[in-house]
Amino acid sequence: AGSGKFFVGGNWKCNGTKDSIAKLVSDLNSASLEADVDVVVSPPFVYIDQVKSSLTDRIEISGQNSWVRKGGAFTGEISVEQLKDIGCKWVILGHSERRHVIGEKDEFIGKKAAYALSEGLGVIACIGEKLEEREAGKTFDVCFEQLKAFADAVPSWDKVVVAYEPVWAIGTGKVASPQQAQEVHVAVRDWLKKNVSEEVASKTRIIYGGSVNGGNCAELAKEEDIDGFLVGGASLKGPEFATIVNSVT
Ligand code: PEP
C-alpha cells in the first residue's frame, strides 16, 4: 500500500437472503476495523435498504450498477438518484460480469461513470483483462483501453477509485501474484500520469480484485501501488472481510 487511504470494498453480487444478510451485517457491526481504511459494501439492490438501516455508519454502501442517466421509463434499471436517495455513496461500474456476461461496452460504462460522478456518487471503476488477452500479451492494451473510456468521459477523478480485476482471477480462486498485480497497478498509474495528470496519478487509489481472501491479502497489501481491494466471495463472510480490511497494517 502507498500513502493514500486504503480502500476495501465488498461486492456481494447477486447473493444473499434477508436472513443471511442480517447475519452478515451483524458480523460486520461487531468486527473491529482499522480506523484508517475506507470500507464499503455493495449489497444487491433489493437489500440496500435493509443494510442501510442496520449496518454501522462506519461502513459506506455502494450500488453494483446504475443507469446511465436520470431515471424514468427504463424498466428494470436503478437510477443514480435512487441510489443516493437510499443512502449509497458509491457505485461499482464496469465490473467484468457486466462487461462480459451482460455485454456492457466501454463507452456506455464511461457515460455511466460520468453521470454518477456528476450527481455526487463515488465510482469504483473496474478494468481488467481476460485470460486469453493476458496470454496474448495484451494485458496493458486492454486495461488502458478500458481506462481511456473512463478518462474520456469523467469530469473529475476526485471520487474515482480504479479497481484492477483480471477476469481470470475473479471467482476462480486463482489470485494474481503480488508482483503481477503490482506490475499492472504501476502501469495504470503511469498511464494516468501521461494521459490525465501527475496529480490524478498520485492521488487516485488503485485497488486489486480477484480471489482476494483472508490468507493472501497481507502479501498483496505490501505492494506499493496496491491501495486496497475489491472483494467478492470473501466479502460474504464478516470476519474474513474484516481481516482483509485490516491487512494494511
Ligand atoms: C469481484 O467480483 O469483484 C471479485 C473480485 O470477486 P472474487 O473476490 O470472488 O474473485
Boltz pocket constraint, residues with backbone or C-beta under 6 A from the ligand:
constraints:
  - pocket:
      binder: B
      contacts: [[A, 11], [A, 165], [A, 169], [A, 170], [A, 171], [A, 172], [A, 173], [A, 209], [A, 210], [A, 211], [A, 212], [A, 230], [A, 231], [A, 232], [A, 233], [A, 234]]
      max_distance: 6.0
